[in-house]
């Protein structure tokens, strides 16, 4: 009797230890459902078995300067990774709201993004997919560091422990993304597209627009390669269904990010121009260009709204007649984009010198290029040649690098201007 009681107490103790380990162990051990020794910063079990330790960070914690050590962010557990298959109800609305806000730095200025569904899907995947979890952890760390430090001039940026942690998680997520793509499974492709969504937001926080456009280009290529949407063969009037259904709509996500208003699209004061020159001639020219910039962006946003409707209609196509009508809509939208660009070039031709283009216009050009690529990818025939798309993607990458340099110049010029102002 005493022996049975002792065995029962021992078994209960083991069960209690196992339950505690499930809640507080490292992310890798929780995913593997094995006991974790909880060594920090890295679990010794993971180190001994050659596995990558995902650490102890919760996705829903708040970073502070007091809870960051030299190598890892300490844990302030707000929610644990579930052992069972999660459901949407397990994702708190508060966390969806935070991630939706963190998707774009524009939300700092009280801009509404309306990407709650994207945030829900990302958080859902983060519970079971390590690269997505690491990407979200990176975005939250970098965004919270950004909001604390403010828009610091480029030459005076000092990396903080929170920023370093965000970069560390970012690098881990990038490695995981490469593994997901190598698997070529539906789950791997879905995870890769969700990672791309978060990576785009990460690079926006870092103001690295060259890397941001690379992620956009790569994600759109993945959607095209795995036929995320239906296509149409005009020769036979045949609708070809999507090869991979229920993939994240990265194209819609990107358009929403760019369509949301931002401070560069509002007619600013003279001091917020490109930052490349401070001559009187530039100020006069930039003011003239800013007069047409808001109207041009308004027109482009109207086209973007029509593109979103077009993408929605593609996903709900039911007949050949629908396909023919959508092909006509696609042609009309591409024509509208061409006319918009022609109007922009015509307006700028009347203003000299054209090289002093406001930063707002450079972002608007980037928006235009993205809309064009999304339309070219959408509802294509499997036999269509990809030469035009390759050219457009290369132009997008070049434009992203150009915008990145412009932003860097803007920030450097602002720092110089601040240093020249007399202290009060």
VOPAGU-2260 file (C-alpha; in pm, 1 decimal, decimal comma):
REM VOPAGU-2260
SITE   aa  ch    i         X         Y         Z
SITE  UNK   A    0       0,0       0,0       0,0
SITE  UNK   A    1     283,1     237,8      98,3
SITE  UNK   A    2     475,1     145,0    -217,7
SITE  UNK   A    3     174,0     212,2    -438,8
SITE  UNK   A    4     118,1     546,3    -268,7
SITE  UNK   A    5     483,7     641,2    -318,9
SITE  UNK   A    6     466,1     548,6    -685,5
SITE  UNK   A    7     151,6     753,7    -722,0
SITE  UNK   A    8     310,8    1057,0    -559,2
SITE  UNK   A    9     617,0    1017,8    -782,8
SITE  UNK   A   10     398,4     997,7   -1092,7
SITE  UNK   A   11     205,0    1307,8    -986,9
SITE  UNK   A   12     530,7    1492,8    -930,0
SITE  UNK   A   13     650,0    1398,5   -1277,5
SITE  UNK   A   14     321,0    1511,6   -1430,7
SITE  UNK   A   15     339,6    1843,3   -1248,5
SITE  UNK   A   16     697,7    1893,7   -1366,9
SITE  UNK   A   17     596,5    1809,4   -1721,5
SITE  UNK   A   18     311,1    2058,5   -1709,9
SITE  UNK   A   19     538,8    2331,0   -1576,7
SITE  UNK   A   20     795,5    2256,4   -1845,7
SITE  UNK   A   21     532,7    2284,5   -2119,1
SITE  UNK   A   22     453,8    2639,1   -2007,0
SITE  UNK   A   23     805,1    2771,2   -1949,1
SITE  UNK   A   24    1041,2    2564,8   -2167,8
SITE  UNK   A   25    1209,2    2695,3   -2480,4
SITE  UNK   A   26    1009,8    2721,7   -2801,7
SITE  UNK   A   27    1188,8    2425,3   -2962,8
SITE  UNK   A   28    1121,7    2186,8   -2672,9
SITE  UNK   A   29     758,2    2296,9   -2651,1
SITE  UNK   A   30     716,2    2230,1   -3021,9
SITE  UNK   A   31     885,4    1888,5   -2986,7
SITE  UNK   A   32     687,8    1818,9   -2667,1
SITE  UNK   A   33     994,2    1714,9   -2471,5
SITE  UNK   A   34    1124,2    1818,3   -2131,5
SITE  UNK   A   35    1334,8    2134,2   -2138,9
SITE  UNK   A   36    1618,2    2201,0   -1892,0
SITE  UNK   A   37    1535,6    2574,9   -1922,4
SITE  UNK   A   38    1900,5    2674,7   -1938,2
SITE  UNK   A   39    1942,8    3034,5   -2057,1
SITE  UNK   A   40    2003,7    3188,5   -2297,9
SITE  UNK   A   41    1995,7    2855,3   -2486,6
SITE  UNK   A   42    1846,8    2525,8   -2374,2
SITE  UNK   A   43    2124,8    2269,8   -2317,4
SITE  UNK   A   44    1908,5    1991,6   -2460,5
SITE  UNK   A   45    1889,7    2178,9   -2792,8
SITE  UNK   A   46    2262,8    2253,3   -2786,1
SITE  UNK   A   47    2353,7    1888,5   -2713,3
SITE  UNK   A   48    2130,8    1756,9   -2992,5
SITE  UNK   A   49    2244,8    2017,5   -3246,3
SITE  UNK   A   50    1903,6    2180,5   -3274,1
SITE  UNK   A   51    1827,0    2551,6   -3304,4
SITE  UNK   A   52    1690,6    2677,8   -2974,5
SITE  UNK   A   53    1407,5    2924,6   -3030,5
SITE  UNK   A   54    1452,9    3071,1   -2683,9
SITE  UNK   A   55    1188,8    3163,8   -2430,5
SITE  UNK   A   56    1031,1    3474,7   -2578,1
SITE  UNK   A   57     655,7    3503,4   -2601,2
SITE  UNK   A   58     517,7    3672,9   -2909,7
SITE  UNK   A   59     281,4    3874,9   -2695,9
SITE  UNK   A   60     525,2    4026,3   -2448,1
SITE  UNK   A   61     624,1    4391,5   -2424,5
SITE  UNK   A   62     993,8    4473,6   -2453,9
SITE  UNK   A   63    1150,5    4709,3   -2200,3
SITE  UNK   A   64    1506,9    4814,3   -2138,2
SITE  UNK   A   65    1494,7    4647,2   -1796,3
SITE  UNK   A   66    1416,3    4299,0   -1921,5
SITE  UNK   A   67    1682,3    4265,4   -2191,4
SITE  UNK   A   68    2006,7    4090,0   -2096,0
SITE  UNK   A   69    2329,1    4074,0   -2294,2
SITE  UNK   A   70    2221,7    3798,8   -2528,7
SITE  UNK   A   71    1845,2    3745,9   -2518,5
SITE  UNK   A   72    1528,0    3921,8   -2418,2
SITE  UNK   A   73    1410,4    3782,8   -2085,5
SITE  UNK   A   74    1057,2    3650,0   -2079,3
SITE  UNK   A   75     749,0    3828,5   -1970,9
SITE  UNK   A   76     504,8    3555,4   -2055,8
SITE  UNK   A   77     172,8    3677,4   -2182,6
SITE  UNK   A   78      65,2    3369,6   -2377,9
SITE  UNK   A   79     217,2    3027,0   -2427,2
SITE  UNK   A   80     253,9    2826,8   -2744,8
SITE  UNK   A   81     -26,5    2573,6   -2739,6
SITE  UNK   A   82      52,1    2206,1   -2758,8
SITE  UNK   A   83    -273,9    2125,0   -2932,2
SITE  UNK   A   84    -373,2    2246,7   -3275,6
SITE  UNK   A   85    -485,3    2608,4   -3216,4
SITE  UNK   A   86    -801,8    2774,4   -3336,9
SITE  UNK   A   87    -871,6    3134,2   -3432,0
SITE  UNK   A   88   -1044,1    3187,1   -3097,7
SITE  UNK   A   89    -707,5    3142,8   -2921,3
SITE  UNK   A   90    -569,7    3458,0   -3087,1
SITE  UNK   A   91    -656,1    3755,8   -2869,3
SITE  UNK   A   92    -807,2    4058,1   -3040,9
SITE  UNK   A   93    -554,4    4278,8   -2862,8
SITE  UNK   A   94    -266,7    4091,4   -3026,0
SITE  UNK   A   95    -432,9    4112,5   -3367,7
SITE  UNK   A   96    -472,5    4486,8   -3318,4
SITE  UNK   A   97    -105,5    4527,7   -3222,7
SITE  UNK   A   98      26,9    4330,7   -3518,7
SITE  UNK   A   99    -208,1    4510,1   -3758,0
SITE  UNK   A  100     -63,5    4835,5   -3625,7
SITE  UNK   A  101     295,0    4711,3   -3652,9
SITE  UNK   A  102     251,5    4609,1   -4015,9
SITE  UNK   A  103     317,6    4969,7   -4120,4
SITE  UNK   A  104     494,6    5267,3   -3965,1
SITE  UNK   A  105     215,3    5483,6   -4109,7
SITE  UNK   A  106      -4,0    5377,0   -3817,2
SITE  UNK   A  107     211,9    5592,8   -3589,0
SITE  UNK   A  108      24,9    5884,7   -3745,1
SITE  UNK   A  109    -317,9    5732,4   -3665,0
SITE  UNK   A  110    -359,1    5579,1   -4010,2
SITE  UNK   A  111    -601,7    5285,2   -4033,5
SITE  UNK   A  112    -454,3    4986,1   -4217,1
SITE  UNK   A  113    -740,8    4730,0   -4217,0
SITE  UNK   A  114    -512,6    4424,4   -4226,1
SITE  UNK   A  115    -666,0    4246,8   -3924,3
SITE  UNK   A  116    -727,0    3925,5   -4120,6
SITE  UNK   A  117    -362,4    3918,4   -4226,4
SITE  UNK   A  118    -256,2    3971,8   -3864,7
SITE  UNK   A  119    -480,7    3687,2   -3750,3
SITE  UNK   A  120    -336,9    3446,4   -4006,7
SITE  UNK   A  121      20,5    3540,5   -3921,4
SITE  UNK   A  122     -36,5    3499,2   -3548,3
SITE  UNK   A  123    -216,8    3170,3   -3607,8
SITE  UNK   A  124      79,5    3034,8   -3802,0
SITE  UNK   A  125     325,8    3171,2   -3545,9
SITE  UNK   A  126     191,7    2927,0   -3288,4
SITE  UNK   A  127     323,6    2628,5   -3482,8
SITE  UNK   A  128     573,4    2758,5   -3742,6
SITE  UNK   A  129     907,8    2876,0   -3592,9
SITE  UNK   A  130    1013,8    3109,9   -3881,0
SITE  UNK   A  131     681,9    3296,2   -3862,3
SITE  UNK   A  132     710,7    3319,1   -3485,3
SITE  UNK   A  133    1065,8    3454,6   -3514,6
SITE  UNK   A  134     957,9    3705,9   -3779,4
SITE  UNK   A  135     680,4    3838,8   -3555,9
SITE  UNK   A  136     917,4    3859,0   -3259,2
SITE  UNK   A  137    1161,7    4054,1   -3475,2
SITE  UNK   A  138     897,0    4297,5   -3598,8
SITE  UNK   A  139     767,7    4366,2   -3250,1
SITE  UNK   A  140    1116,6    4424,7   -3108,5
SITE  UNK   A  141    1224,8    4653,3   -3393,2
SITE  UNK   A  142     897,2    4845,6   -3399,0
SITE  UNK   A  143     896,1    4902,2   -3022,6
SITE  UNK   A  144    1258,4    5013,9   -3039,1
SITE  UNK   A  145    1167,5    5248,0   -3326,4
SITE  UNK   A  146     883,4    5405,5   -3131,8
SITE  UNK   A  147    1101,9    5457,6   -2825,9
SITE  UNK   A  148    1397,1    5604,3   -3011,8
SITE  UNK   A  149    1190,6    5801,7   -3262,6
SITE  UNK   A  150    1295,4    5870,2   -3620,7
SITE  UNK   A  151    1661,7    5907,8   -3528,8
SITE  UNK   A  152    1890,6    6063,0   -3796,4
SITE  UNK   A  153    2083,2    5803,5   -3993,5
SITE  UNK   A  154    2431,0    5900,6   -3871,9
SITE  UNK   A  155    2338,7    5894,4   -3502,4
SITE  UNK   A  156    2158,7    5560,9   -3480,3
SITE  UNK   A  157    2281,3    5352,3   -3189,1
SITE  UNK   A  158    2181,8    4990,2   -3170,7
SITE  UNK   A  159    2006,2    4892,8   -2850,0
SITE  UNK   A  160    1971,2    4543,3   -2699,3
SITE  UNK   A  161    1610,9    4536,5   -2818,5
SITE  UNK   A  162    1721,3    4626,1   -3172,8
SITE  UNK   A  163    1994,7    4359,3   -3163,0
SITE  UNK   A  164    1742,0    4102,8   -3046,1
SITE  UNK   A  165    1509,5    4198,4   -3331,3
SITE  UNK   A  166    1787,8    4151,1   -3587,0
SITE  UNK   A  167    1878,5    3817,2   -3433,7
SITE  UNK   A  168    1522,7    3691,5   -3465,9
SITE  UNK   A  169    1507,1    3830,3   -3819,9
SITE  UNK   A  170    1815,3    3633,2   -3923,8
SITE  UNK   A  171    1671,1    3314,5   -3772,7
SITE  UNK   A  172    1343,8    3369,2   -3960,0
SITE  UNK   A  173    1528,4    3421,0   -4290,1
SITE  UNK   A  174    1706,8    3088,9   -4245,9
SITE  UNK   A  175    1380,0    2918,1   -4166,5
SITE  UNK   A  176    1219,6    3072,6   -4474,4
SITE  UNK   A  177    1486,6    2918,9   -4696,5
SITE  UNK   A  178    1411,3    2575,7   -4548,3
SITE  UNK   A  179    1037,7    2620,6   -4602,2
SITE  UNK   A  180    1088,0    2708,7   -4967,8
SITE  UNK   A  181    1314,6    2409,0   -5021,0
SITE  UNK   A  182    1033,8    2175,4   -4909,7
SITE  UNK   A  183     797,0    2298,1   -5187,3
SITE  UNK   A  184     495,7    2182,4   -4986,9
SITE  UNK   A  185     173,7    2378,8   -4960,9
SITE  UNK   A  186     241,8    2444,9   -4592,7
SITE  UNK   A  187     595,4    2558,5   -4670,3
SITE  UNK   A  188     479,3    2798,7   -4940,6
SITE  UNK   A  189     209,1    2941,1   -4714,2
SITE  UNK   A  190     463,0    2995,3   -4436,0
SITE  UNK   A  191     702,1    3161,6   -4680,9
SITE  UNK   A  192     436,6    3409,6   -4794,6
SITE  UNK   A  193     340,3    3490,4   -4435,5
SITE  UNK   A  194     707,5    3549,0   -4358,5
SITE  UNK   A  195     732,3    3780,1   -4659,1
SITE  UNK   A  196     446,3    3988,0   -4521,5
SITE  UNK   A  197     628,0    4038,2   -4192,2
SITE  UNK   A  198     968,0    4088,0   -4360,0
SITE  UNK   A  199     824,5    4373,5   -4567,8
SITE  UNK   A  200     707,7    4541,7   -4247,4
SITE  UNK   A  201    1042,9    4479,4   -4078,2
SITE  UNK   A  202    1235,0    4650,9   -4356,0
SITE  UNK   A  203     992,9    4942,9   -4351,9
SITE  UNK   A  204    1073,2    4993,1   -3984,2
SITE  UNK   A  205    1443,8    4975,4   -4067,8
SITE  UNK   A  206    1386,0    5215,9   -4361,2
SITE  UNK   A  207    1569,0    4972,3   -4586,9
SITE  UNK   A  208    1348,6    5013,6   -4894,1
SITE  UNK   A  209    1583,1    4821,2   -5122,0
SITE  UNK   A  210    1542,2    4510,1   -4905,0
SITE  UNK   A  211    1170,9    4582,0   -4868,7
SITE  UNK   A  212    1117,6    4574,7   -5245,0
SITE  UNK   A  213    1325,7    4255,5   -5270,5
SITE  UNK   A  214    1086,2    4083,1   -5030,8
SITE  UNK   A  215     787,3    4214,6   -5225,6
SITE  UNK   A  216     933,9    4095,2   -5554,0
SITE  UNK   A  217    1024,5    3753,6   -5415,2
SITE  UNK   A  218     682,5    3706,1   -5256,6
SITE  UNK   A  219     495,4    3799,0   -5574,1
SITE  UNK   A  220     716,1    3559,1   -5770,3
SITE  UNK   A  221     631,9    3281,0   -5524,8
SITE  UNK   A  222     260,8    3348,3   -5573,7
SITE  UNK   A  223     308,2    3333,3   -5949,8
SITE  UNK   A  224     522,7    3018,9   -5943,4
SITE  UNK   A  225     274,1    2825,1   -5731,1
SITE  UNK   A  226     -29,9    2968,1   -5912,1
SITE  UNK   A  227    -194,4    3122,7   -5608,9
SITE  UNK   A  228    -486,1    3240,3   -5823,3
SITE  UNK   A  229    -679,2    3115,1   -6127,6
SITE  UNK   A  230    -558,3    3184,3   -6480,0
SITE  UNK   A  231    -730,9    3208,9   -6816,3
SITE  UNK   A  232    -641,2    3059,7   -7155,4
SITE  UNK   A  233    -785,8    3300,7   -7409,4
SITE  UNK   A  234    -730,1    3066,7   -7706,9
SITE  UNK   A  235    -970,3    2809,9   -7561,7
SITE  UNK   A  236   -1171,4    3035,9   -7328,2
SITE  UNK   A  237   -1071,7    2806,4   -7044,5
SITE  UNK   A  238   -1045,1    2903,2   -6678,6
SITE  UNK   A  239    -757,7    2721,9   -6506,0
SITE  UNK   A  240    -814,7    2695,6   -6129,7
SITE  UNK   A  241    -551,3    2793,4   -5878,9
SITE  UNK   A  242    -287,0    2528,5   -5817,7
SITE  UNK   A  243    -248,8    2624,0   -5451,8
SITE  UNK   A  244    -565,3    2746,2   -5285,1
SITE  UNK   A  245    -590,8    2938,4   -4960,4
SITE  UNK   A  246    -247,6    3093,8   -4993,1
SITE  UNK   A  247    -197,3    3435,6   -4828,3
SITE  UNK   A  248    -288,5    3721,9   -5062,3
SITE  UNK   A  249      45,3    3900,2   -5048,6
SITE  UNK   A  250     -47,4    4119,4   -5345,8
SITE  UNK   A  251    -353,1    4255,9   -5163,1
SITE  UNK   A  252    -148,0    4310,7   -4847,9
SITE  UNK   A  253     118,4    4510,9   -5034,9
SITE  UNK   A  254    -139,8    4729,9   -5209,5
SITE  UNK   A  255    -307,0    4810,9   -4877,4
SITE  UNK   A  256      26,7    4910,9   -4726,0
SITE  UNK   A  257      95,8    5156,0   -5007,1
SITE  UNK   A  258    -260,8    5281,7   -5042,7
SITE  UNK   A  259    -273,1    5393,3   -4679,0
SITE  UNK   A  260    -187,9    5764,4   -4641,3
SITE  UNK   A  261     154,7    5862,6   -4511,2
SITE  UNK   A  262     330,9    6183,2   -4413,6
SITE  UNK   A  263     520,4    6196,1   -4744,2
SITE  UNK   A  264     194,7    6218,8   -4938,2
SITE  UNK   A  265      68,0    6529,4   -4762,1
SITE  UNK   A  266     182,9    6863,7   -4895,4
SITE  UNK   A  267     457,2    6944,8   -4641,9
SITE  UNK   A  268     643,8    7262,3   -4561,1
SITE  UNK   A  269     941,7    7358,2   -4769,8
SITE  UNK   A  270    1185,2    7211,6   -4517,7
SITE  UNK   A  271    1064,2    6855,7   -4575,1
SITE  UNK   A  272    1178,1    6819,8   -4934,3
SITE  UNK   A  273    1421,8    6566,2   -5068,9
SITE  UNK   A  274    1720,5    6680,0   -4870,1
SITE  UNK   A  275    1964,7    6662,8   -5160,8
SITE  UNK   A  276    2009,5    7037,7   -5204,8
SITE  UNK   A  277    1914,2    7351,9   -5014,8
SITE  UNK   A  278    1932,1    7600,9   -5298,5
SITE  UNK   A  279    1653,7    7849,8   -5361,7
SITE  UNK   A  280    1596,1    7693,7   -5701,7
SITE  UNK   A  281    1521,1    7355,0   -5546,4
SITE  UNK   A  282    1270,7    7501,3   -5300,5
SITE  UNK   A  283    1077,3    7673,3   -5577,6
SITE  UNK   A  284    1080,4    7359,8   -5794,0
SITE  UNK   A  285     982,3    7127,9   -5510,2
SITE  UNK   A  286     686,1    7346,9   -5421,3
SITE  UNK   A  287     565,9    7328,6   -5780,7
SITE  UNK   A  288     604,9    6951,3   -5787,1
SITE  UNK   A  289     420,7    6911,8   -5458,5
SITE  UNK   A  290     122,6    7085,9   -5611,1
SITE  UNK   A  291      69,3    6791,1   -5846,1
SITE  UNK   A  292     182,9    6513,6   -5609,7
SITE  UNK   A  293    -133,6    6486,9   -5394,0
SITE  UNK   A  294    -362,4    6480,7   -5697,1
SITE  UNK   A  295    -150,1    6219,4   -5872,6
SITE  UNK   A  296    -149,9    5998,6   -5564,8
SITE  UNK   A  297    -526,4    6037,5   -5526,0
SITE  UNK   A  298    -574,1    5918,6   -5883,6
SITE  UNK   A  299    -337,4    5625,9   -5826,6
SITE  UNK   A  300    -516,3    5527,5   -5506,8
SITE  UNK   A  301    -842,7    5521,1   -5702,1
SITE  UNK   A  302    -683,2    5283,4   -5951,9
SITE  UNK   A  303    -549,6    5073,6   -5662,9
SITE  UNK   A  304    -903,4    5038,0   -5525,5
SITE  UNK   A  305   -1014,9    4909,1   -5865,4
SITE  UNK   A  306    -721,7    4664,8   -5870,3
SITE  UNK   A  307    -826,1    4526,5   -5529,7
SITE  UNK   A  308   -1179,1    4477,2   -5660,5
SITE  UNK   A  309   -1036,4    4306,0   -5968,9
SITE  UNK   A  310    -832,4    4065,8   -5751,8
SITE  UNK   A  311   -1140,2    3990,3   -5544,5
SITE  UNK   A  312   -1343,6    3912,5   -5857,3
SITE  UNK   A  313   -1071,4    3678,1   -5983,1
SITE  UNK   A  314   -1090,5    3475,7   -5664,3
SITE  UNK   A  315   -1465,7    3432,5   -5715,6
SITE  UNK   A  316   -1471,5    3359,1   -6088,4
SITE  UNK   A  317   -1749,0    3116,6   -6186,6
SITE  UNK   A  318   -1775,0    3105,5   -6565,2
SITE  UNK   A  319   -1601,2    3165,9   -6895,8
SITE  UNK   A  320   -1802,1    3486,0   -6938,4
SITE  UNK   A  321   -1658,2    3603,7   -6606,5
SITE  UNK   A  322   -1311,9    3524,8   -6737,3
SITE  UNK   A  323   -1359,1    3724,9   -7056,8
SITE  UNK   A  324   -1495,6    4018,7   -6862,1
SITE  UNK   A  325   -1202,2    4005,8   -6619,7
SITE  UNK   A  326    -953,0    4000,0   -6906,2
SITE  UNK   A  327   -1111,9    4319,4   -7036,8
SITE  UNK   A  328   -1095,0    4470,3   -6687,7
SITE  UNK   A  329    -726,5    4383,1   -6662,6
SITE  UNK   A  330    -651,7    4548,5   -6996,1
SITE  UNK   A  331    -844,6    4858,0   -6887,6
SITE  UNK   A  332    -657,3    4881,5   -6556,1
SITE  UNK   A  333    -319,4    4849,2   -6725,4
SITE  UNK   A  334    -423,8    5123,4   -6966,7
SITE  UNK   A  335    -521,2    5343,7   -6671,2
SITE  UNK   A  336    -178,9    5292,7   -6516,1
SITE  UNK   A  337      -9,4    5383,7   -6843,3
SITE  UNK   A  338    -218,5    5699,4   -6873,4
SITE  UNK   A  339    -141,2    5792,5   -6512,8
SITE  UNK   A  340     231,5    5763,6   -6577,7
SITE  UNK   A  341     202,7    5966,1   -6896,8
SITE  UNK   A  342      18,1    6242,3   -6707,1
SITE  UNK   A  343     285,4    6241,3   -6438,6
SITE  UNK   A  344     568,4    6269,7   -6688,1
SITE  UNK   A  345     382,3    6545,5   -6874,8
SITE  UNK   A  346     336,6    6744,4   -6555,4
SITE  UNK   A  347     698,0    6705,3   -6454,1
SITE  UNK   A  348     821,3    6802,3   -6800,2
SITE  UNK   A  349     679,6    7149,5   -6739,5
SITE  UNK   A  350     881,3    7186,3   -6418,4
SITE  UNK   A  351    1258,6    7219,4   -6425,3
SITE  UNK   A  352    1489,4    7076,4   -6320,8
SITE  UNK   A  353    1315,7    6733,9   -6306,2
SITE  UNK   A  354    1585,8    6576,2   -6088,1
SITE  UNK   A  355    1449,1    6760,7   -5783,7
SITE  UNK   A  356    1153,6    6525,9   -5749,4
SITE  UNK   A  357     994,2    6527,4   -5401,3
SITE  UNK   A  358    1035,1    6213,5   -5196,3
SITE  UNK   A  359     657,3    6176,6   -5197,0
SITE  UNK   A  360     663,9    6139,3   -5575,2
SITE  UNK   A  361     934,3    5872,0   -5558,1
SITE  UNK   A  362     714,1    5666,5   -5323,6
SITE  UNK   A  363     419,1    5721,4   -5556,9
SITE  UNK   A  364     624,4    5589,7   -5848,9
SITE  UNK   A  365     706,0    5283,0   -5640,6
SITE  UNK   A  366     335,6    5235,4   -5572,5
SITE  UNK   A  367     263,7    5258,0   -5946,1
SITE  UNK   A  368     526,6    4996,2   -6028,6
SITE  UNK   A  369     384,1    4755,5   -5771,8
SITE  UNK   A  370      30,8    4790,9   -5910,0
SITE  UNK   A  371     157,5    4718,9   -6258,0
SITE  UNK   A  372     343,7    4404,6   -6149,1
SITE  UNK   A  373      43,9    4278,0   -5952,0
SITE  UNK   A  374    -178,7    4320,0   -6257,6
SITE  UNK   A  375      69,9    4150,1   -6488,5
SITE  UNK   A  376      88,0    3854,0   -6250,8
SITE  UNK   A  377    -289,4    3829,1   -6209,3
SITE  UNK   A  378    -502,7    3605,9   -6430,0
SITE  UNK   A  379    -217,9    3516,8   -6664,3
SITE  UNK   A  380    -223,4    3226,9   -6904,5
SITE  UNK   A  381      22,6    2949,9   -6807,1
SITE  UNK   A  382     177,1    2982,2   -7153,8
SITE  UNK   A  383     241,8    3356,1   -7125,9
SITE  UNK   A  384     602,7    3460,8   -7150,3
SITE  UNK   A  385     764,0    3597,3   -6837,6
SITE  UNK   A  386    1009,9    3833,6   -7010,4
SITE  UNK   A  387     796,3    4141,6   -6944,4
SITE  UNK   A  388     754,1    4045,0   -6579,9
SITE  UNK   A  389    1129,2    4001,3   -6535,5
SITE  UNK   A  390    1184,3    4351,2   -6671,4
SITE  UNK   A  391     919,5    4494,1   -6439,3
SITE  UNK   A  392    1065,3    4318,6   -6135,5
SITE  UNK   A  393    1411,1    4453,6   -6217,3
SITE  UNK   A  394    1266,4    4804,0   -6248,0
SITE  UNK   A  395    1094,7    4759,3   -5912,4
SITE  UNK   A  396    1423,0    4661,9   -5746,3
SITE  UNK   A  397    1604,5    4956,6   -5904,4
SITE  UNK   A  398    1331,4    5194,0   -5791,2
SITE  UNK   A  399    1341,4    5049,7   -5440,3
SITE  UNK   A  400    1716,4    5114,7   -5421,3
SITE  UNK   A  401    1660,5    5468,5   -5551,2
SITE  UNK   A  402    1391,9    5538,7   -5289,3
SITE  UNK   A  403    1620,0    5397,9   -5020,5
SITE  UNK   A  404    1896,6    5637,6   -5118,1
SITE  UNK   A  405    1651,2    5926,9   -5126,0
SITE  UNK   A  406    1529,7    5846,6   -4774,6
SITE  UNK   A  407    1887,1    5822,2   -4651,1
SITE  UNK   A  408    1962,6    6162,0   -4804,4
SITE  UNK   A  409    1648,5    6308,7   -4648,5
SITE  UNK   A  410    1747,6    6188,5   -4302,7
SITE  UNK   A  411    2109,9    6299,7   -4335,2
SITE  UNK   A  412    2000,6    6643,8   -4453,2
SITE  UNK   A  413    1760,1    6678,5   -4163,0
SITE  UNK   A  414    2038,2    6592,4   -3920,8
SITE  UNK   A  415    2262,9    6859,7   -4074,4
SITE  UNK   A  416    1980,9    7113,6   -4057,5
SITE  UNK   A  417    1916,7    7031,1   -3691,3
SITE  UNK   A  418    2283,9    7070,7   -3608,1
SITE  UNK   A  419    2293,4    7413,5   -3774,0
SITE  UNK   A  420    2004,4    7543,6   -3568,9
SITE  UNK   A  421    2114,8    7739,4   -3261,3
SITE  UNK   A  422    2048,9    7568,1   -2932,9
SITE  UNK   A  423    1784,2    7719,9   -2711,6
